[in-house]
């Protein structure tokens, strides 16, 4: 397992990402001053985002269904715990964007190669009311995968 977002597991047979990019910001309010540089005051943490990029080869890895599962999670508007395969816990995250670029098509229109970008945003870890729930359809898919 590379990483898990809620019950969705990023691994080599589902959505293996090749790059993880994290951008963390902090907020500083500025106050203009006459004849001097602005004064800054730390007002708290800012946005914290993770971007996962990779390539799917549906013959060997997951395909559109895996990306559609991430879209379903995003549709719920819920936050999900993000845990790295090493056990590192990142807190609660929401899916804000899923990009998909399909190339190299078979005769039936199925893509041989799918490049993807998934963007996650960190939310307040204290907001447990935002935590996503495993839906019946996701539970059925999960049960089918292990049957």
C-alpha positions as CSV (number, residue, x, y, z in Angstrom):
1,X,0.0,0.0,0.0
2,X,1.3,3.4,-1.0
3,X,-1.4,5.4,0.8
4,X,-5.0,5.2,1.9
5,X,-7.6,7.9,1.7
6,X,-10.5,6.6,3.9
7,X,-11.3,3.2,2.4
8,X,-9.6,4.0,-0.9
9,X,-6.2,2.4,-1.2
10,X,-3.6,3.8,-3.5
11,X,-1.5,0.8,-4.5
12,X,0.1,-0.7,-7.6
13,X,-3.0,-2.5,-8.8
14,X,-5.4,0.4,-8.3
15,X,-4.1,4.0,-8.6
16,X,-0.3,3.9,-8.3
17,X,0.9,7.5,-8.1
18,X,4.4,8.3,-9.3
19,X,4.7,11.7,-7.7
20,X,3.4,13.2,-4.4
21,X,3.7,17.0,-4.1
22,X,2.7,18.8,-0.9
23,X,2.3,22.5,-0.5
24,X,1.8,24.0,2.9
25,X,1.1,27.7,3.5
26,X,0.8,30.0,6.5
27,X,-1.1,33.2,6.8
28,X,0.4,36.5,7.8
29,X,-1.7,39.7,7.8
30,X,0.2,42.8,6.7
31,X,-0.2,46.3,7.9
32,X,1.2,49.2,5.8
33,X,3.5,51.6,7.6
34,X,4.6,55.1,6.5
35,X,8.3,55.1,5.6
36,X,8.9,51.5,6.6
37,X,8.2,48.0,5.4
38,X,4.8,46.6,6.2
39,X,4.4,44.9,9.6
40,X,3.3,41.3,9.6
41,X,1.3,39.3,12.1
42,X,1.0,35.5,12.0
43,X,-2.7,34.7,11.9
44,X,-2.6,30.9,11.5
45,X,-2.1,28.1,9.1
46,X,-3.2,28.5,5.5
47,X,-4.0,26.0,2.8
48,X,-2.3,22.6,2.8
49,X,-2.6,20.6,-0.4
50,X,-1.3,17.3,-1.8
51,X,-1.2,16.6,-5.5
52,X,-0.8,13.0,-6.6
53,X,0.2,12.4,-10.3
54,X,0.6,9.2,-12.1
55,X,-0.2,7.0,-15.1
56,X,-2.6,4.1,-15.2
57,X,-2.2,1.3,-17.7
58,X,-5.6,-0.4,-17.3
59,X,-4.2,-3.7,-18.6
60,X,-1.9,-3.8,-15.5
61,X,-3.3,-1.3,-13.0
62,X,-6.6,0.1,-12.1
63,X,-8.5,2.1,-14.7
64,X,-11.4,4.5,-14.8
65,X,-13.3,2.7,-12.1
66,X,-10.6,3.5,-9.6
67,X,-10.7,7.2,-10.6
68,X,-14.6,7.1,-10.5
69,X,-14.4,5.8,-7.0
70,X,-12.4,8.9,-6.0
71,X,-15.0,11.1,-7.8
72,X,-17.8,9.4,-5.7
73,X,-15.8,10.2,-2.6
74,X,-15.5,13.9,-3.7
75,X,-19.3,14.0,-4.5
76,X,-20.0,13.2,-0.9
77,X,-18.2,16.4,0.2
78,X,-16.8,14.5,3.1
79,X,-13.3,14.5,4.6
80,X,-11.3,11.3,4.8
81,X,-8.3,10.2,6.9
82,X,-5.1,10.1,4.9
83,X,-2.5,7.5,6.0
84,X,0.8,6.7,4.3
85,X,1.9,3.1,3.9
86,X,4.6,3.8,6.4
87,X,1.9,4.5,9.0
88,X,2.3,8.2,8.9
89,X,-1.1,9.9,9.5
90,X,-1.7,13.2,7.6
91,X,-5.1,14.0,9.2
92,X,-8.4,14.7,7.4
93,X,-8.5,15.5,3.7
94,X,-11.1,16.2,1.0
95,X,-10.8,15.5,-2.7
96,X,-11.0,18.8,-4.6
97,X,-10.0,17.8,-8.1
98,X,-9.6,14.7,-10.3
99,X,-8.0,15.2,-13.7
100,X,-7.9,12.4,-16.3
101,X,-6.2,12.3,-19.7
102,X,-6.7,9.2,-21.8
103,X,-4.4,8.4,-24.7
104,X,-3.4,5.4,-26.9
105,X,-6.9,4.0,-27.6
106,X,-8.0,0.5,-28.5
107,X,-10.5,-0.1,-31.3
108,X,-13.4,-0.1,-28.9
109,X,-12.4,3.3,-27.5
110,X,-10.9,2.0,-24.3
111,X,-7.8,3.9,-23.2
112,X,-4.5,2.0,-23.0
113,X,-3.0,4.8,-21.0
114,X,-4.6,7.2,-18.5
115,X,-2.6,10.0,-16.9
116,X,-4.2,11.4,-13.7
117,X,-3.9,14.2,-11.2
118,X,-5.7,14.0,-7.9
119,X,-5.7,17.1,-5.6
120,X,-6.4,16.8,-1.9
121,X,-6.9,19.7,0.6
122,X,-6.4,19.3,4.3
123,X,-9.3,20.3,6.5
124,X,-9.6,21.0,10.2
125,X,-8.9,17.7,12.0
126,X,-11.3,18.7,14.8
127,X,-14.3,18.7,12.4
128,X,-15.2,15.0,12.9
129,X,-18.7,15.8,11.5
130,X,-17.1,16.0,8.0
131,X,-15.7,12.5,8.1
132,X,-16.9,10.4,5.2
133,X,-18.9,7.3,5.5
134,X,-18.5,4.0,3.6
135,X,-21.5,4.0,1.2
136,X,-23.4,0.8,0.4
137,X,-22.1,0.8,-3.2
138,X,-18.5,1.2,-2.0
139,X,-19.1,-1.6,0.6
140,X,-20.5,-3.9,-2.0
141,X,-17.5,-3.2,-4.3
142,X,-15.1,-3.8,-1.4
143,X,-16.8,-7.0,-0.4
144,X,-16.7,-8.2,-4.1
145,X,-13.0,-7.5,-4.3
146,X,-12.3,-9.8,-1.4
147,X,-14.8,-12.5,-2.2
